[in-house]
Amino acid sequence: MNKAWEYIKANINYKKLKVLGAGGCKVCANCGILDNVPCRFPERAVSSVEAHAIDVAHLTETHGLKYINGEDTVTYVGLFLLK
């Protein structure tokens, strides 16, 4: 996802960018929330798609993508939301 993020920053004109990924944010080794301080890098923070109440299975289905790719598989979905 980092390569895509860098491409967007360098090549696409936008005012705001929100990045959603699979699972929790992994920007910091030690999240500020654990130290009761605000996010140290809010411009780089990545929260999960599901944390924003987005039904990933429905989203992928309505866009012609497979969410279930066979037995014993895992599908990761991320989004770049631009304004």
Rosetta constraint file for C-alpha pairs under 8 A:
AtomPair CA 1 CA 5 HARMONIC 6.14 0.50
AtomPair CA 1 CA 78 HARMONIC 7.95 0.50
AtomPair CA 2 CA 6 HARMONIC 6.14 0.50
AtomPair CA 3 CA 7 HARMONIC 6.17 0.50
AtomPair CA 4 CA 8 HARMONIC 6.21 0.50
AtomPair CA 5 CA 9 HARMONIC 6.27 0.50
AtomPair CA 6 CA 10 HARMONIC 6.19 0.50
AtomPair CA 7 CA 11 HARMONIC 5.88 0.50
AtomPair CA 7 CA 12 HARMONIC 7.82 0.50
AtomPair CA 8 CA 12 HARMONIC 5.19 0.50
AtomPair CA 9 CA 13 HARMONIC 7.85 0.50
AtomPair CA 14 CA 82 HARMONIC 6.17 0.50
AtomPair CA 14 CA 83 HARMONIC 5.65 0.50
AtomPair CA 15 CA 82 HARMONIC 7.37 0.50
AtomPair CA 15 CA 83 HARMONIC 5.54 0.50
AtomPair CA 16 CA 82 HARMONIC 5.76 0.50
AtomPair CA 16 CA 83 HARMONIC 5.13 0.50
AtomPair CA 17 CA 80 HARMONIC 6.93 0.50
AtomPair CA 17 CA 81 HARMONIC 5.72 0.50
AtomPair CA 17 CA 82 HARMONIC 4.77 0.50
AtomPair CA 17 CA 83 HARMONIC 6.63 0.50
AtomPair CA 18 CA 46 HARMONIC 7.89 0.50
AtomPair CA 18 CA 80 HARMONIC 5.98 0.50
AtomPair CA 18 CA 81 HARMONIC 5.08 0.50
AtomPair CA 18 CA 82 HARMONIC 6.61 0.50
AtomPair CA 19 CA 45 HARMONIC 7.60 0.50
AtomPair CA 19 CA 46 HARMONIC 5.53 0.50
AtomPair CA 19 CA 47 HARMONIC 7.21 0.50
AtomPair CA 19 CA 78 HARMONIC 7.52 0.50
AtomPair CA 19 CA 79 HARMONIC 5.91 0.50
AtomPair CA 19 CA 80 HARMONIC 4.78 0.50
AtomPair CA 19 CA 81 HARMONIC 6.31 0.50
AtomPair CA 20 CA 46 HARMONIC 5.41 0.50
AtomPair CA 20 CA 47 HARMONIC 5.18 0.50
AtomPair CA 20 CA 48 HARMONIC 5.17 0.50
AtomPair CA 20 CA 49 HARMONIC 5.15 0.50
AtomPair CA 20 CA 78 HARMONIC 5.35 0.50
AtomPair CA 20 CA 79 HARMONIC 5.00 0.50
AtomPair CA 20 CA 80 HARMONIC 6.42 0.50
AtomPair CA 20 CA 81 HARMONIC 7.94 0.50
AtomPair CA 21 CA 25 HARMONIC 7.95 0.50
AtomPair CA 21 CA 46 HARMONIC 6.14 0.50
AtomPair CA 21 CA 47 HARMONIC 6.02 0.50
AtomPair CA 21 CA 48 HARMONIC 4.72 0.50
AtomPair CA 21 CA 49 HARMONIC 5.70 0.50
AtomPair CA 21 CA 76 HARMONIC 7.86 0.50
AtomPair CA 21 CA 77 HARMONIC 6.33 0.50
AtomPair CA 21 CA 78 HARMONIC 4.10 0.50
AtomPair CA 21 CA 79 HARMONIC 6.38 0.50
AtomPair CA 22 CA 47 HARMONIC 7.72 0.50
AtomPair CA 22 CA 48 HARMONIC 5.08 0.50
AtomPair CA 22 CA 49 HARMONIC 6.41 0.50
AtomPair CA 22 CA 76 HARMONIC 5.73 0.50
AtomPair CA 22 CA 77 HARMONIC 5.87 0.50
AtomPair CA 22 CA 78 HARMONIC 6.04 0.50
AtomPair CA 23 CA 47 HARMONIC 7.19 0.50
AtomPair CA 23 CA 48 HARMONIC 5.16 0.50
AtomPair CA 24 CA 46 HARMONIC 7.19 0.50
AtomPair CA 24 CA 47 HARMONIC 5.69 0.50
AtomPair CA 24 CA 48 HARMONIC 5.80 0.50
AtomPair CA 25 CA 45 HARMONIC 6.20 0.50
AtomPair CA 25 CA 46 HARMONIC 4.85 0.50
AtomPair CA 25 CA 47 HARMONIC 5.39 0.50
AtomPair CA 25 CA 48 HARMONIC 7.43 0.50
AtomPair CA 26 CA 45 HARMONIC 7.93 0.50
AtomPair CA 26 CA 46 HARMONIC 7.45 0.50
AtomPair CA 27 CA 41 HARMONIC 7.81 0.50
AtomPair CA 27 CA 44 HARMONIC 6.99 0.50
AtomPair CA 27 CA 45 HARMONIC 6.29 0.50
AtomPair CA 27 CA 46 HARMONIC 7.50 0.50
AtomPair CA 30 CA 34 HARMONIC 7.27 0.50
AtomPair CA 31 CA 35 HARMONIC 7.36 0.50
AtomPair CA 31 CA 39 HARMONIC 7.22 0.50
AtomPair CA 31 CA 40 HARMONIC 7.93 0.50
AtomPair CA 32 CA 36 HARMONIC 6.15 0.50
AtomPair CA 32 CA 37 HARMONIC 5.02 0.50
AtomPair CA 32 CA 38 HARMONIC 5.79 0.50
AtomPair CA 32 CA 39 HARMONIC 5.34 0.50
AtomPair CA 32 CA 40 HARMONIC 6.33 0.50
AtomPair CA 33 CA 37 HARMONIC 5.63 0.50
AtomPair CA 33 CA 38 HARMONIC 6.46 0.50
AtomPair CA 33 CA 39 HARMONIC 6.90 0.50
AtomPair CA 39 CA 45 HARMONIC 7.84 0.50
AtomPair CA 41 CA 45 HARMONIC 6.06 0.50
AtomPair CA 47 CA 51 HARMONIC 6.86 0.50
AtomPair CA 48 CA 52 HARMONIC 7.10 0.50
AtomPair CA 48 CA 78 HARMONIC 7.80 0.50
AtomPair CA 49 CA 53 HARMONIC 7.26 0.50
AtomPair CA 49 CA 54 HARMONIC 6.02 0.50
AtomPair CA 49 CA 56 HARMONIC 7.34 0.50
AtomPair CA 49 CA 77 HARMONIC 7.44 0.50
AtomPair CA 49 CA 78 HARMONIC 6.60 0.50
AtomPair CA 49 CA 79 HARMONIC 7.22 0.50
AtomPair CA 50 CA 54 HARMONIC 5.16 0.50
AtomPair CA 50 CA 55 HARMONIC 6.63 0.50
AtomPair CA 50 CA 56 HARMONIC 6.95 0.50
AtomPair CA 54 CA 59 HARMONIC 7.58 0.50
AtomPair CA 55 CA 59 HARMONIC 6.07 0.50
AtomPair CA 56 CA 60 HARMONIC 6.07 0.50
AtomPair CA 56 CA 67 HARMONIC 7.87 0.50
AtomPair CA 56 CA 77 HARMONIC 7.36 0.50
AtomPair CA 57 CA 61 HARMONIC 6.16 0.50
AtomPair CA 57 CA 67 HARMONIC 5.81 0.50
AtomPair CA 58 CA 62 HARMONIC 6.08 0.50
AtomPair CA 59 CA 63 HARMONIC 6.42 0.50
AtomPair CA 60 CA 64 HARMONIC 6.29 0.50
AtomPair CA 60 CA 65 HARMONIC 4.83 0.50
AtomPair CA 60 CA 66 HARMONIC 6.33 0.50
AtomPair CA 60 CA 67 HARMONIC 6.14 0.50
AtomPair CA 61 CA 65 HARMONIC 5.55 0.50
AtomPair CA 61 CA 66 HARMONIC 6.44 0.50
AtomPair CA 61 CA 67 HARMONIC 7.12 0.50
AtomPair CA 67 CA 75 HARMONIC 6.13 0.50
AtomPair CA 68 CA 73 HARMONIC 7.54 0.50
AtomPair CA 68 CA 74 HARMONIC 7.73 0.50
AtomPair CA 68 CA 75 HARMONIC 7.06 0.50
AtomPair CA 69 CA 73 HARMONIC 6.16 0.50
AtomPair CA 69 CA 74 HARMONIC 7.54 0.50
AtomPair CA 69 CA 75 HARMONIC 7.30 0.50
